[in-house]
Amino acid sequence: MKKKTILLLLLTGFFVGVMAQESISQLRWRSVAIGGEICLIPMIALLVWFGWMLRDELIKANVRRWKNGNSRRK
């Protein structure tokens, strides 16, 4: 994998963990009022964005493999 992809993976994992921790701590402090789940929205957006980027990288890797004739289906 490229350095950019690895860095993106590490940063995404870190920020998802931070956002999940903040969301859980917000939900713990609230007894009845709703509002802590607002922290989940950026985490979901980050996960969708990362999945989209990872999909593009996998497509590029498969195209390179097919062009080089290194298909495993032979």
C-alpha positions in Angstrom: 0.0 0.0 0.0 1.0 3.6 -0.5 2.2 5.7 2.3 -0.8 8.0 1.8 -3.2 5.1 2.2 -1.5 3.8 5.3 -1.5 7.3 6.9 -5.1 7.7 6.0 -5.9 4.4 7.6 -4.1 5.3 10.8 -5.6 8.8 11.1 -9.1 7.5 10.4 -8.7 4.8 13.1 -7.4 7.3 15.6 -10.2 9.9 15.0 -12.9 7.3 15.0 -11.7 6.1 18.3 -11.6 9.6 19.7 -15.1 10.4 18.4 -16.5 7.2 19.8 -14.9 7.9 23.2 -16.4 11.4 23.2 -19.8 10.1 22.2 -19.9 7.5 24.9 -18.7 10.0 27.5 -21.4 12.5 26.4 -24.1 9.8 26.6 -22.9 8.8 30.1 -23.3 12.3 31.5 -26.8 12.9 30.2 -29.6 11.2 32.1 -32.6 12.1 30.1 -31.7 14.7 27.6 -30.7 13.6 24.1 -27.8 15.3 22.3 -24.6 13.2 22.7 -25.3 11.3 19.5 -24.4 14.5 17.5 -20.8 13.3 17.9 -21.6 10.2 16.0 -22.4 12.1 12.8 -18.8 13.1 12.0 -17.6 9.6 12.8 -20.0 8.1 10.4 -19.0 10.6 7.7 -15.3 9.8 8.3 -16.0 6.1 8.0 -17.9 6.5 4.8 -15.2 8.7 3.3 -12.5 6.3 4.3 -14.4 3.3 2.8 -14.8 5.2 -0.4 -11.1 6.0 -0.6 -10.2 2.4 0.2 -12.5 1.2 -2.5 -10.7 3.4 -5.1 -7.3 2.1 -3.9 -8.5 -1.5 -4.3 -9.9 -0.9 -7.8 -6.5 0.7 -8.8 -4.6 -2.3 -7.4 -6.8 -4.8 -9.2 -6.5 -2.9 -12.5 -2.7 -2.9 -12.1 -2.7 -6.7 -11.4 -4.9 -7.4 -14.4 -2.7 -5.3 -16.7 0.4 -7.2 -15.5 -1.2 -10.6 -16.1 -0.9 -11.6 -12.4 -4.5 -12.7 -12.1 -5.1 -15.5 -9.5 -7.9 -17.0 -11.6 -5.6 -18.7 -14.1 
